[in-house]
Amino acid sequence: MDLITPEISFGSPLDGGRAALAYKSLDRTAGELGQDGPAYRRLMEPLVRHIDDVMDFTQNQAPPHSQEPVGGCGLRATDPGTR
């Protein structure tokens, strides 16, 4: 059995009938988001860089070897709501 991963992981609706699409590639997703791409990259890049720790934490609730992906993302996720 082959595991097939779709090119687009998910989409989120935006105002005006548009949608933001998350591709398998962080580079492509950030590029497609235009002016919001750099902010998306800053949020997601630590998670991509530490994917093994993220998977351990989300699947096994094991403490990650590095606190950066979990703690850093949590702090950055609160930022948009504070402006």
Contacts in CASP RR format, 6 or more apart in sequence:
PFRMAT RR
TARGET T0000
AUTHOR 0000-0000-0000
METHOD contacts of the structure
MODEL  1
MDLITPEISFGSPLDGGRAALAYKSLDRTAGELGQDGPAYRRLMEPLVRH
IDDVMDFTQNQAPPHSQEPVGGCGLRATDPGTR
5 24 0 8 1.000
6 24 0 8 1.000
7 23 0 8 1.000
7 24 0 8 1.000
8 21 0 8 1.000
8 22 0 8 1.000
8 23 0 8 1.000
8 24 0 8 1.000
9 22 0 8 1.000
9 23 0 8 1.000
9 24 0 8 1.000
10 21 0 8 1.000
10 22 0 8 1.000
11 19 0 8 1.000
11 20 0 8 1.000
11 21 0 8 1.000
11 22 0 8 1.000
12 19 0 8 1.000
12 20 0 8 1.000
12 22 0 8 1.000
13 19 0 8 1.000
14 20 0 8 1.000
20 32 0 8 1.000
20 33 0 8 1.000
21 29 0 8 1.000
21 32 0 8 1.000
22 29 0 8 1.000
23 29 0 8 1.000
23 32 0 8 1.000
26 41 0 8 1.000
26 44 0 8 1.000
26 45 0 8 1.000
26 48 0 8 1.000
29 37 0 8 1.000
29 40 0 8 1.000
29 44 0 8 1.000
30 37 0 8 1.000
30 38 0 8 1.000
30 40 0 8 1.000
30 41 0 8 1.000
30 44 0 8 1.000
31 37 0 8 1.000
33 40 0 8 1.000
42 76 0 8 1.000
43 73 0 8 1.000
43 76 0 8 1.000
43 77 0 8 1.000
46 68 0 8 1.000
46 69 0 8 1.000
46 72 0 8 1.000
46 73 0 8 1.000
47 54 0 8 1.000
47 69 0 8 1.000
47 73 0 8 1.000
49 69 0 8 1.000
50 64 0 8 1.000
50 66 0 8 1.000
50 68 0 8 1.000
50 69 0 8 1.000
53 64 0 8 1.000
53 65 0 8 1.000
53 66 0 8 1.000
53 69 0 8 1.000
53 70 0 8 1.000
54 64 0 8 1.000
54 69 0 8 1.000
54 70 0 8 1.000
56 62 0 8 1.000
56 64 0 8 1.000
57 63 0 8 1.000
57 64 0 8 1.000
57 69 0 8 1.000
57 70 0 8 1.000
64 70 0 8 1.000
END
